[in-house]
Amino acid sequence: MKKLAVLGMGVCIALSFSSCKSSESAYKKAYEKAKQQELAEPQTTAPVEEVAPVVTAPVEAKVVESAPAGVRQEKVTVVSGTNGLKDYSVVCGSFGVKANAENLKNFLDKEGYDALVVFNADAAMYRVIVSTFADRASAADARDAFKAKYPNRKDFQGAWLLYRIN
């Protein structure tokens, strides 16, 4: 019985070693076959098309007098605030959620500004306006003064001018 058990164990060990070798060689054979196919395929290059040179003609620019450069034109309606909206305004924040715009307005009111929240229906955005003016020069000066007052607030450094379209 002992001899039969030892013989059985020997056969099992021999089979286990031979099966590992066969799986290793199968992977190696598949890899070598793929590499040979890759090398055997002819290398093709795409044909190069000739491109005609582009001739440009001078373009005349149209100047819009109602909104100078650096000013966005939008049709807005006042949502909250006590002052009326004039032609040029300094916008310090834009929000998709009205509550966020109201929070910024409340902060600015505490800082001494008489801020407004307006709504742009085309962009579906609430704009927070710090101050509003009849002329562009006054609005630009107010925007620059606002940025200078809050140099550490990156969100306020992006303040911009809005020209209200009726």
PyMOL commands that set and color helices and strands:
alter all, ss='L'
color gray80, all
select helices_A, chain A and resi 2-40+98-110+136-149+156-158
alter helices_A, ss='H'
color red, helices_A
select strands_A, chain A and resi 71-74+77-80+88-95+116-120+125-133+160-164
alter strands_A, ss='S'
color yellow, strands_A
deselect
rebuild
show_as cartoon
